[in-house]
Amino acid sequence: MTTPMSRPEEPPSERRSSSGRTVDARQLWSGGAATAVVAALIALVGILVCRWLLGIPILAPRQHGAWGDASTAGYAIAAAAALVATAIMHLLLIATPRPRMFFTWIIGLATVIAVVYPFSTTAPLSQKVATAVINLVLGAAIGSLVNGTAARAIRRRAIAGDYQPNYPSPAPGN
């Protein structure tokens, strides 16, 4: 099996896929990094809303205050999920015929798993629901942001050669 090679006229951050797409890796990954920041902030806001406004002690017992014992690990997991999603999208853009459709399914199913998982724990129902809602918002944000970034990072190859489509030629005077 051969690996697509970039052409000399392509910038090193762009790679052609077998379907004629050129992927601007710099744009894709910078969007993925921005998505990671957004995901970490969503996790932070979700924790603060649950603990401050709703009084639901997620991640730590109630006596630990509004911040609980929430360390950077919770935010890092959300950011890492965004970077993993970007890596999946990059692989799909290079290797599959309908990358955004497959990505939507992968992220959708991963989000369903993240939403359902808290209900398998022994935590109180309010904590399960709060965690599931935060996971749902994170999945939707990561999926939509990476998908949108990928749409901008794809460049279609121009048709080369003497190809003439069979379109009717415009009538003179129109």
Biotite code that builds the C-alpha atoms (Angstrom):
import biotite.structure as struc

atoms = struc.array([
    struc.Atom([0.000, 0.000, 0.000], chain_id="A", res_id=1, res_name="MET", atom_name="CA", element="C"),
    struc.Atom([1.364, 3.404, -0.887], chain_id="A", res_id=2, res_name="THR", atom_name="CA", element="C"),
    struc.Atom([1.183, 6.579, 1.117], chain_id="A", res_id=3, res_name="THR", atom_name="CA", element="C"),
    struc.Atom([0.076, 9.809, -0.599], chain_id="A", res_id=4, res_name="PRO", atom_name="CA", element="C"),
    struc.Atom([3.058, 12.133, -0.962], chain_id="A", res_id=5, res_name="MET", atom_name="CA", element="C"),
    struc.Atom([2.852, 15.887, -1.116], chain_id="A", res_id=6, res_name="SER", atom_name="CA", element="C"),
    struc.Atom([3.793, 17.587, -4.347], chain_id="A", res_id=7, res_name="ARG", atom_name="CA", element="C"),
    struc.Atom([6.638, 20.090, -4.455], chain_id="A", res_id=8, res_name="PRO", atom_name="CA", element="C"),
    struc.Atom([4.255, 23.032, -4.963], chain_id="A", res_id=9, res_name="GLU", atom_name="CA", element="C"),
    struc.Atom([2.267, 22.159, -1.832], chain_id="A", res_id=10, res_name="GLU", atom_name="CA", element="C"),
    struc.Atom([3.174, 23.714, 1.500], chain_id="A", res_id=11, res_name="PRO", atom_name="CA", element="C"),
    struc.Atom([4.517, 21.057, 3.903], chain_id="A", res_id=12, res_name="PRO", atom_name="CA", element="C"),
    struc.Atom([1.415, 21.367, 6.129], chain_id="A", res_id=13, res_name="SER", atom_name="CA", element="C"),
    struc.Atom([-0.882, 20.301, 3.296], chain_id="A", res_id=14, res_name="GLU", atom_name="CA", element="C"),
    struc.Atom([-1.350, 16.687, 2.248], chain_id="A", res_id=15, res_name="ARG", atom_name="CA", element="C"),
    struc.Atom([-3.404, 15.231, -0.569], chain_id="A", res_id=16, res_name="ARG", atom_name="CA", element="C"),
    struc.Atom([-5.772, 12.391, 0.082], chain_id="A", res_id=17, res_name="SER", atom_name="CA", element="C"),
    struc.Atom([-6.610, 9.776, -2.504], chain_id="A", res_id=18, res_name="SER", atom_name="CA", element="C"),
    struc.Atom([-9.969, 11.481, -3.138], chain_id="A", res_id=19, res_name="SER", atom_name="CA", element="C"),
    struc.Atom([-8.461, 14.712, -4.403], chain_id="A", res_id=20, res_name="GLY", atom_name="CA", element="C"),
    struc.Atom([-8.748, 16.636, -1.136], chain_id="A", res_id=21, res_name="ARG", atom_name="CA", element="C"),
    struc.Atom([-5.889, 18.651, 0.211], chain_id="A", res_id=22, res_name="THR", atom_name="CA", element="C"),
    struc.Atom([-5.888, 18.926, 3.993], chain_id="A", res_id=23, res_name="VAL", atom_name="CA", element="C"),
    struc.Atom([-4.431, 22.071, 5.535], chain_id="A", res_id=24, res_name="ASP", atom_name="CA", element="C"),
    struc.Atom([-3.034, 20.450, 8.690], chain_id="A", res_id=25, res_name="ALA", atom_name="CA", element="C"),
    struc.Atom([-1.978, 23.759, 10.223], chain_id="A", res_id=26, res_name="ARG", atom_name="CA", element="C"),
    struc.Atom([-5.515, 25.125, 10.033], chain_id="A", res_id=27, res_name="GLN", atom_name="CA", element="C"),
    struc.Atom([-7.052, 21.849, 11.243], chain_id="A", res_id=28, res_name="LEU", atom_name="CA", element="C"),
    struc.Atom([-4.764, 21.550, 14.269], chain_id="A", res_id=29, res_name="TRP", atom_name="CA", element="C"),
    struc.Atom([-4.989, 25.204, 15.240], chain_id="A", res_id=30, res_name="SER", atom_name="CA", element="C"),
    struc.Atom([-8.762, 24.779, 15.239], chain_id="A", res_id=31, res_name="GLY", atom_name="CA", element="C"),
    struc.Atom([-8.317, 21.612, 17.297], chain_id="A", res_id=32, res_name="GLY", atom_name="CA", element="C"),
    struc.Atom([-6.222, 23.519, 19.842], chain_id="A", res_id=33, res_name="ALA", atom_name="CA", element="C"),
    struc.Atom([-8.874, 26.236, 20.066], chain_id="A", res_id=34, res_name="ALA", atom_name="CA", element="C"),
    struc.Atom([-11.493, 23.516, 20.522], chain_id="A", res_id=35, res_name="THR", atom_name="CA", element="C"),
    struc.Atom([-9.423, 22.087, 23.396], chain_id="A", res_id=36, res_name="ALA", atom_name="CA", element="C"),
    struc.Atom([-9.501, 25.473, 25.142], chain_id="A", res_id=37, res_name="VAL", atom_name="CA", element="C"),
    struc.Atom([-13.266, 25.740, 24.620], chain_id="A", res_id=38, res_name="VAL", atom_name="CA", element="C"),
    struc.Atom([-13.764, 22.195, 25.958], chain_id="A", res_id=39, res_name="ALA", atom_name="CA", element="C"),
    struc.Atom([-11.740, 22.946, 29.099], chain_id="A", res_id=40, res_name="ALA", atom_name="CA", element="C"),
    struc.Atom([-13.779, 26.101, 29.673], chain_id="A", res_id=41, res_name="LEU", atom_name="CA", element="C"),
    struc.Atom([-17.041, 24.201, 29.182], chain_id="A", res_id=42, res_name="ILE", atom_name="CA", element="C"),
    struc.Atom([-15.912, 21.703, 31.826], chain_id="A", res_id=43, res_name="ALA", atom_name="CA", element="C"),
    struc.Atom([-15.042, 24.570, 34.187], chain_id="A", res_id=44, res_name="LEU", atom_name="CA", element="C"),
    struc.Atom([-18.360, 26.349, 33.638], chain_id="A", res_id=45, res_name="VAL", atom_name="CA", element="C"),
    struc.Atom([-20.268, 23.075, 34.034], chain_id="A", res_id=46, res_name="GLY", atom_name="CA", element="C"),
    struc.Atom([-18.584, 22.364, 37.360], chain_id="A", res_id=47, res_name="ILE", atom_name="CA", element="C"),
    struc.Atom([-19.175, 25.880, 38.642], chain_id="A", res_id=48, res_name="LEU", atom_name="CA", element="C"),
    struc.Atom([-22.833, 25.959, 37.562], chain_id="A", res_id=49, res_name="VAL", atom_name="CA", element="C"),
    struc.Atom([-23.500, 22.593, 39.172], chain_id="A", res_id=50, res_name="CYS", atom_name="CA", element="C"),
    struc.Atom([-21.722, 23.414, 42.421], chain_id="A", res_id=51, res_name="ARG", atom_name="CA", element="C"),
    struc.Atom([-22.510, 27.141, 42.835], chain_id="A", res_id=52, res_name="TRP", atom_name="CA", element="C"),
    struc.Atom([-25.924, 27.584, 41.279], chain_id="A", res_id=53, res_name="LEU", atom_name="CA", element="C"),
    struc.Atom([-27.487, 24.169, 41.610], chain_id="A", res_id=54, res_name="LEU", atom_name="CA", element="C"),
    struc.Atom([-25.722, 22.959, 44.756], chain_id="A", res_id=55, res_name="GLY", atom_name="CA", element="C"),
    struc.Atom([-24.893, 19.598, 43.150], chain_id="A", res_id=56, res_name="ILE", atom_name="CA", element="C"),
    struc.Atom([-21.533, 18.377, 44.479], chain_id="A", res_id=57, res_name="PRO", atom_name="CA", element="C"),
    struc.Atom([-19.958, 16.850, 41.386], chain_id="A", res_id=58, res_name="ILE", atom_name="CA", element="C"),
    struc.Atom([-16.285, 15.804, 41.527], chain_id="A", res_id=59, res_name="LEU", atom_name="CA", element="C"),
    struc.Atom([-16.071, 16.304, 45.317], chain_id="A", res_id=60, res_name="ALA", atom_name="CA", element="C"),
    struc.Atom([-18.173, 16.336, 48.490], chain_id="A", res_id=61, res_name="PRO", atom_name="CA", element="C"),
    struc.Atom([-20.256, 19.453, 49.222], chain_id="A", res_id=62, res_name="ARG", atom_name="CA", element="C"),
    struc.Atom([-18.021, 20.574, 52.124], chain_id="A", res_id=63, res_name="GLN", atom_name="CA", element="C"),
    struc.Atom([-15.181, 21.266, 49.675], chain_id="A", res_id=64, res_name="HIS", atom_name="CA", element="C"),
    struc.Atom([-16.924, 24.443, 48.438], chain_id="A", res_id=65, res_name="GLY", atom_name="CA", element="C"),
    struc.Atom([-17.716, 25.682, 44.945], chain_id="A", res_id=66, res_name="ALA", atom_name="CA", element="C"),
    struc.Atom([-14.461, 24.477, 43.427], chain_id="A", res_id=67, res_name="TRP", atom_name="CA", element="C"),
    struc.Atom([-14.477, 21.134, 45.229], chain_id="A", res_id=68, res_name="GLY", atom_name="CA", element="C"),
    struc.Atom([-11.198, 19.358, 44.777], chain_id="A", res_id=69, res_name="ASP", atom_name="CA", element="C"),
    struc.Atom([-11.435, 19.805, 41.039], chain_id="A", res_id=70, res_name="ALA", atom_name="CA", element="C"),
    struc.Atom([-7.899, 19.761, 39.767], chain_id="A", res_id=71, res_name="SER", atom_name="CA", element="C"),
    struc.Atom([-6.674, 20.497, 36.296], chain_id="A", res_id=72, res_name="THR", atom_name="CA", element="C"),
    struc.Atom([-7.180, 16.805, 35.469], chain_id="A", res_id=73, res_name="ALA", atom_name="CA", element="C"),
    struc.Atom([-10.883, 17.303, 34.759], chain_id="A", res_id=74, res_name="GLY", atom_name="CA", element="C"),
    struc.Atom([-10.156, 20.129, 32.354], chain_id="A", res_id=75, res_name="TYR", atom_name="CA", element="C"),
    struc.Atom([-7.211, 18.305, 30.822], chain_id="A", res_id=76, res_name="ALA", atom_name="CA", element="C"),
    struc.Atom([-9.451, 15.335, 30.015], chain_id="A", res_id=77, res_name="ILE", atom_name="CA", element="C"),
    struc.Atom([-11.877, 17.620, 28.169], chain_id="A", res_id=78, res_name="ALA", atom_name="CA", element="C"),
    struc.Atom([-8.995, 19.276, 26.293], chain_id="A", res_id=79, res_name="ALA", atom_name="CA", element="C"),
    struc.Atom([-7.442, 15.895, 25.487], chain_id="A", res_id=80, res_name="ALA", atom_name="CA", element="C"),
    struc.Atom([-10.782, 14.682, 24.120], chain_id="A", res_id=81, res_name="ALA", atom_name="CA", element="C"),
    struc.Atom([-10.791, 17.638, 21.716], chain_id="A", res_id=82, res_name="ALA", atom_name="CA", element="C"),
    struc.Atom([-7.264, 16.845, 20.555], chain_id="A", res_id=83, res_name="LEU", atom_name="CA", element="C"),
    struc.Atom([-8.123, 13.160, 20.094], chain_id="A", res_id=84, res_name="VAL", atom_name="CA", element="C"),
    struc.Atom([-11.165, 14.213, 18.056], chain_id="A", res_id=85, res_name="ALA", atom_name="CA", element="C"),
    struc.Atom([-8.903, 16.391, 15.888], chain_id="A", res_id=86, res_name="THR", atom_name="CA", element="C"),
    struc.Atom([-6.544, 13.448, 15.333], chain_id="A", res_id=87, res_name="ALA", atom_name="CA", element="C"),
    struc.Atom([-9.476, 11.225, 14.352], chain_id="A", res_id=88, res_name="ILE", atom_name="CA", element="C"),
    struc.Atom([-10.727, 13.871, 11.933], chain_id="A", res_id=89, res_name="MET", atom_name="CA", element="C"),
    struc.Atom([-7.261, 14.268, 10.391], chain_id="A", res_id=90, res_name="HIS", atom_name="CA", element="C"),
    struc.Atom([-7.010, 10.515, 9.836], chain_id="A", res_id=91, res_name="LEU", atom_name="CA", element="C"),
    struc.Atom([-10.500, 10.389, 8.343], chain_id="A", res_id=92, res_name="LEU", atom_name="CA", element="C"),
    struc.Atom([-9.794, 13.344, 6.029], chain_id="A", res_id=93, res_name="LEU", atom_name="CA", element="C"),
    struc.Atom([-6.768, 11.553, 4.638], chain_id="A", res_id=94, res_name="ILE", atom_name="CA", element="C"),
    struc.Atom([-8.151, 8.021, 4.441], chain_id="A", res_id=95, res_name="ALA", atom_name="CA", element="C"),
    struc.Atom([-11.935, 7.905, 3.975], chain_id="A", res_id=96, res_name="THR", atom_name="CA", element="C"),
    struc.Atom([-14.348, 8.903, 1.224], chain_id="A", res_id=97, res_name="PRO", atom_name="CA", element="C"),
    struc.Atom([-16.871, 10.745, 3.489], chain_id="A", res_id=98, res_name="ARG", atom_name="CA", element="C"),
    struc.Atom([-14.770, 11.865, 6.470], chain_id="A", res_id=99, res_name="PRO", atom_name="CA", element="C"),
    struc.Atom([-17.197, 14.331, 8.041], chain_id="A", res_id=100, res_name="ARG", atom_name="CA", element="C"),
    struc.Atom([-20.047, 11.816, 7.982], chain_id="A", res_id=101, res_name="MET", atom_name="CA", element="C"),
    struc.Atom([-17.913, 9.148, 9.688], chain_id="A", res_id=102, res_name="PHE", atom_name="CA", element="C"),
    struc.Atom([-16.612, 11.708, 12.183], chain_id="A", res_id=103, res_name="PHE", atom_name="CA", element="C"),
    struc.Atom([-20.153, 12.747, 13.097], chain_id="A", res_id=104, res_name="THR", atom_name="CA", element="C"),
    struc.Atom([-21.071, 9.125, 13.805], chain_id="A", res_id=105, res_name="TRP", atom_name="CA", element="C"),
    struc.Atom([-17.918, 8.476, 15.838], chain_id="A", res_id=106, res_name="ILE", atom_name="CA", element="C"),
    struc.Atom([-18.349, 11.599, 17.971], chain_id="A", res_id=107, res_name="ILE", atom_name="CA", element="C"),
    struc.Atom([-22.089, 11.020, 18.311], chain_id="A", res_id=108, res_name="GLY", atom_name="CA", element="C"),
    struc.Atom([-21.608, 7.476, 19.606], chain_id="A", res_id=109, res_name="LEU", atom_name="CA", element="C"),
    struc.Atom([-18.738, 8.515, 21.902], chain_id="A", res_id=110, res_name="ALA", atom_name="CA", element="C"),
    struc.Atom([-20.981, 11.260, 23.310], chain_id="A", res_id=111, res_name="THR", atom_name="CA", element="C"),
    struc.Atom([-23.770, 8.755, 23.942], chain_id="A", res_id=112, res_name="VAL", atom_name="CA", element="C"),
    struc.Atom([-21.306, 6.585, 25.880], chain_id="A", res_id=113, res_name="ILE", atom_name="CA", element="C"),
    struc.Atom([-20.146, 9.598, 27.909], chain_id="A", res_id=114, res_name="ALA", atom_name="CA", element="C"),
    struc.Atom([-23.746, 10.581, 28.668], chain_id="A", res_id=115, res_name="VAL", atom_name="CA", element="C"),
    struc.Atom([-24.868, 7.091, 29.691], chain_id="A", res_id=116, res_name="VAL", atom_name="CA", element="C"),
    struc.Atom([-21.772, 6.145, 31.709], chain_id="A", res_id=117, res_name="TYR", atom_name="CA", element="C"),
    struc.Atom([-22.548, 8.254, 34.825], chain_id="A", res_id=118, res_name="PRO", atom_name="CA", element="C"),
    struc.Atom([-25.765, 6.280, 35.305], chain_id="A", res_id=119, res_name="PHE", atom_name="CA", element="C"),
    struc.Atom([-23.717, 3.131, 35.885], chain_id="A", res_id=120, res_name="SER", atom_name="CA", element="C"),
    struc.Atom([-22.140, 4.625, 39.029], chain_id="A", res_id=121, res_name="THR", atom_name="CA", element="C"),
    struc.Atom([-23.439, 4.659, 42.599], chain_id="A", res_id=122, res_name="THR", atom_name="CA", element="C"),
    struc.Atom([-23.582, 8.468, 42.776], chain_id="A", res_id=123, res_name="ALA", atom_name="CA", element="C"),
    struc.Atom([-26.870, 10.200, 43.627], chain_id="A", res_id=124, res_name="PRO", atom_name="CA", element="C"),
    struc.Atom([-29.235, 10.811, 40.710], chain_id="A", res_id=125, res_name="LEU", atom_name="CA", element="C"),
    struc.Atom([-28.630, 14.585, 40.707], chain_id="A", res_id=126, res_name="SER", atom_name="CA", element="C"),
    struc.Atom([-24.886, 14.041, 40.246], chain_id="A", res_id=127, res_name="GLN", atom_name="CA", element="C"),
    struc.Atom([-25.487, 11.501, 37.495], chain_id="A", res_id=128, res_name="LYS", atom_name="CA", element="C"),
    struc.Atom([-27.759, 13.899, 35.598], chain_id="A", res_id=129, res_name="VAL", atom_name="CA", element="C"),
    struc.Atom([-25.391, 16.859, 36.064], chain_id="A", res_id=130, res_name="ALA", atom_name="CA", element="C"),
    struc.Atom([-22.409, 14.864, 34.806], chain_id="A", res_id=131, res_name="THR", atom_name="CA", element="C"),
    struc.Atom([-24.415, 13.529, 31.858], chain_id="A", res_id=132, res_name="ALA", atom_name="CA", element="C"),
    struc.Atom([-25.482, 17.056, 30.848], chain_id="A", res_id=133, res_name="VAL", atom_name="CA", element="C"),
    struc.Atom([-21.904, 18.360, 31.026], chain_id="A", res_id=134, res_name="ILE", atom_name="CA", element="C"),
    struc.Atom([-20.734, 15.389, 28.934], chain_id="A", res_id=135, res_name="ASN", atom_name="CA", element="C"),
    struc.Atom([-23.487, 16.034, 26.378], chain_id="A", res_id=136, res_name="LEU", atom_name="CA", element="C"),
    struc.Atom([-22.535, 19.700, 26.006], chain_id="A", res_id=137, res_name="VAL", atom_name="CA", element="C"),
    struc.Atom([-18.846, 18.765, 25.721], chain_id="A", res_id=138, res_name="LEU", atom_name="CA", element="C"),
    struc.Atom([-19.561, 16.168, 23.024], chain_id="A", res_id=139, res_name="GLY", atom_name="CA", element="C"),
    struc.Atom([-21.742, 18.534, 21.012], chain_id="A", res_id=140, res_name="ALA", atom_name="CA", element="C"),
    struc.Atom([-19.199, 21.355, 21.243], chain_id="A", res_id=141, res_name="ALA", atom_name="CA", element="C"),
    struc.Atom([-16.202, 19.211, 20.342], chain_id="A", res_id=142, res_name="ILE", atom_name="CA", element="C"),
    struc.Atom([-18.042, 17.518, 17.480], chain_id="A", res_id=143, res_name="GLY", atom_name="CA", element="C"),
    struc.Atom([-19.379, 20.709, 15.935], chain_id="A", res_id=144, res_name="SER", atom_name="CA", element="C"),
    struc.Atom([-16.184, 22.734, 16.346], chain_id="A", res_id=145, res_name="LEU", atom_name="CA", element="C"),
    struc.Atom([-13.846, 20.088, 14.923], chain_id="A", res_id=146, res_name="VAL", atom_name="CA", element="C"),
    struc.Atom([-16.296, 19.335, 12.106], chain_id="A", res_id=147, res_name="ASN", atom_name="CA", element="C"),
    struc.Atom([-16.537, 23.022, 11.240], chain_id="A", res_id=148, res_name="GLY", atom_name="CA", element="C"),
    struc.Atom([-12.774, 23.443, 11.381], chain_id="A", res_id=149, res_name="THR", atom_name="CA", element="C"),
    struc.Atom([-12.331, 20.448, 9.087], chain_id="A", res_id=150, res_name="ALA", atom_name="CA", element="C"),
    struc.Atom([-14.735, 21.934, 6.565], chain_id="A", res_id=151, res_name="ALA", atom_name="CA", element="C"),
    struc.Atom([-12.462, 24.984, 6.347], chain_id="A", res_id=152, res_name="ARG", atom_name="CA", element="C"),
    struc.Atom([-9.262, 22.911, 6.259], chain_id="A", res_id=153, res_name="ALA", atom_name="CA", element="C"),
    struc.Atom([-10.295, 20.926, 3.159], chain_id="A", res_id=154, res_name="ILE", atom_name="CA", element="C"),
    struc.Atom([-9.269, 22.225, -0.224], chain_id="A", res_id=155, res_name="ARG", atom_name="CA", element="C"),
    struc.Atom([-10.632, 20.536, -3.333], chain_id="A", res_id=156, res_name="ARG", atom_name="CA", element="C"),
    struc.Atom([-8.162, 19.841, -6.107], chain_id="A", res_id=157, res_name="ARG", atom_name="CA", element="C"),
    struc.Atom([-8.812, 21.760, -9.302], chain_id="A", res_id=158, res_name="ALA", atom_name="CA", element="C"),
    struc.Atom([-9.482, 19.652, -12.369], chain_id="A", res_id=159, res_name="ILE", atom_name="CA", element="C"),
    struc.Atom([-6.344, 19.609, -14.471], chain_id="A", res_id=160, res_name="ALA", atom_name="CA", element="C"),
    struc.Atom([-5.727, 18.905, -18.095], chain_id="A", res_id=161, res_name="GLY", atom_name="CA", element="C"),
    struc.Atom([-8.025, 19.414, -21.045], chain_id="A", res_id=162, res_name="ASP", atom_name="CA", element="C"),
    struc.Atom([-11.126, 18.219, -19.258], chain_id="A", res_id=163, res_name="TYR", atom_name="CA", element="C"),
    struc.Atom([-14.241, 19.886, -20.602], chain_id="A", res_id=164, res_name="GLN", atom_name="CA", element="C"),
    struc.Atom([-17.501, 19.174, -18.796], chain_id="A", res_id=165, res_name="PRO", atom_name="CA", element="C"),
    struc.Atom([-20.547, 18.380, -20.920], chain_id="A", res_id=166, res_name="ASN", atom_name="CA", element="C"),
    struc.Atom([-22.395, 21.494, -19.846], chain_id="A", res_id=167, res_name="TYR", atom_name="CA", element="C"),
    struc.Atom([-24.443, 23.224, -22.517], chain_id="A", res_id=168, res_name="PRO", atom_name="CA", element="C"),
    struc.Atom([-22.630, 26.281, -23.728], chain_id="A", res_id=169, res_name="SER", atom_name="CA", element="C"),
    struc.Atom([-24.439, 29.543, -23.145], chain_id="A", res_id=170, res_name="PRO", atom_name="CA", element="C"),
    struc.Atom([-26.281, 30.908, -26.104], chain_id="A", res_id=171, res_name="ALA", atom_name="CA", element="C"),
    struc.Atom([-24.777, 34.033, -27.623], chain_id="A", res_id=172, res_name="PRO", atom_name="CA", element="C"),
    struc.Atom([-26.343, 37.173, -26.246], chain_id="A", res_id=173, res_name="GLY", atom_name="CA", element="C"),
    struc.Atom([-27.269, 35.681, -22.838], chain_id="A", res_id=174, res_name="ASN", atom_name="CA", element="C"),
])
